[in-house]
Structure formats: C-alpha cells, structure tokens
C-alpha cells in the first residue's frame, strides 16, 4: 500500500488558498473600479443601444 504524500496535499491546499485570495482581491478591485465609474458618469451607459439596429453578423 502506498503512503500518503502529505507534502503534495499541503502544496495543493496552499495553492488553492492563494488562488482564492487572488480572486477575492480581483473581485474587490473590480467592484471598486465599477463603483468609481458609476460615480463619474451615472447617466451614460456604454452598453446602451444607440437607437440603430445592430449590424448582422457576417459569419452567419
């Protein structure tokens, strides 16, 4: 019977923890950046349609 590789398990746990922390910081930065954008131009929305119909997709 093989013995458990505790070093590998520990490393994987540390990597998962680090990844989770980075994701959390990234999400926090995005929220903060999004909040700052909202304050600068609350009535202007870049994703809003301009009244013109969308151009057909040439690939279809």
N, C-alpha and C positions, 0 to 999 in steps of 0.2 A: 504494500500500500504506500502511495506517495505521501510525503509530508506536506503540510500546507506551507505556502510561500507567503509568510506574513509581510515581508518587505514589499512584495508586489501589491498586496492588498492595501498596505499603508500608502504606497505611492498613488494608487488609483483613487483612494479616498482623498488624498491631498489635492490631486489634480481636479477632482470633481468640486471640491470646496473652492479652489482657486477660480474655476470656471464660473461657478455660481456667483462668487463675489464680483467678478468682472462683468457678468451680465447685469447684476444689480446696479453697479456703478454706471454702466452704459445706459440702462433704462432711466436712472435718475438724471443723467446728463441730458437725455432726450426730452424728458418731461420738463426740465428746467429751460432748455432751449425752446421748446414748444410754447411754454408759458411766456417767455420773453417775446417771441414772435407775435403772440396774441395781443400783448400789451402795445406793441408798436403799430400794428395795423389790424384792429379788430373788425373793421367793416370790409376789408379787402381780402378776398379768398382766391388764391391762385388756382384752385381746382374747380372753381365755379364755371359753368358753361358761359360762353360769351354771347350766346344767342344764335350763333351759327351752327348748323348741323355738323356733326363730326364727319370727317372725310372717310370714305370707305377704305378698308384695309386692302392694299394691293396684293397681299399674299393669298387672299381668299377668292 
